[in-house]
Amino acid sequence: MASLVRPADAIDTPAQHAEHVYSVAQGAAPASGIEEVSASWRLSANEHGIDPLQNDAPRILSPHELKEFRQPIDELILSAQDEIHRL
C-alpha cells in the first residue's frame, strides 16, 4: 500500500491540505515537525466530526441563542458553586 504521507511543504492547494488532514486523521503518519498539529487534526475529525473537506463558514450564534445554550450550564454552576469553593 502506498504511503499517503507527504512533506508539509508539498501541500499546495486547500484540497491537498484537506486530503492530508483526512489521511492523518485516518491514521497515516504526519509529516515531521507537525505531530502536535496532527493530533489536533485527529481529535477534530474523529471526536468532533469536523470534515476537512467542508469549507462552510462556521455557525455564529446570536446573543439570544448563546444565552439559551448557556442557561442550563449557568444554573448548574450556580447550584454547585459552594461545593466548587470547598474543593
Contacts in CASP RR format, 6 or more apart in sequence:
PFRMAT RR
TARGET T0000
AUTHOR 0000-0000-0000
METHOD contacts of the structure
MODEL  1
MASLVRPADAIDTPAQHAEHVYSVAQGAAPASGIEEVSASWRLSANEHGI
DPLQNDAPRILSPHELKEFRQPIDELILSAQDEIHRL
3 28 0 8 1.000
3 29 0 8 1.000
4 19 0 8 1.000
4 20 0 8 1.000
4 23 0 8 1.000
4 28 0 8 1.000
5 23 0 8 1.000
5 28 0 8 1.000
5 29 0 8 1.000
5 30 0 8 1.000
5 31 0 8 1.000
6 20 0 8 1.000
6 31 0 8 1.000
7 31 0 8 1.000
8 20 0 8 1.000
8 31 0 8 1.000
8 33 0 8 1.000
8 34 0 8 1.000
10 16 0 8 1.000
11 17 0 8 1.000
11 20 0 8 1.000
14 55 0 8 1.000
15 53 0 8 1.000
17 52 0 8 1.000
18 52 0 8 1.000
18 53 0 8 1.000
19 52 0 8 1.000
20 31 0 8 1.000
21 41 0 8 1.000
21 45 0 8 1.000
21 52 0 8 1.000
22 45 0 8 1.000
22 52 0 8 1.000
22 53 0 8 1.000
24 30 0 8 1.000
24 38 0 8 1.000
24 41 0 8 1.000
24 42 0 8 1.000
25 41 0 8 1.000
25 42 0 8 1.000
25 44 0 8 1.000
25 45 0 8 1.000
25 46 0 8 1.000
25 52 0 8 1.000
27 42 0 8 1.000
30 37 0 8 1.000
30 38 0 8 1.000
41 52 0 8 1.000
44 50 0 8 1.000
45 51 0 8 1.000
45 52 0 8 1.000
61 69 0 8 1.000
77 84 0 8 1.000
END
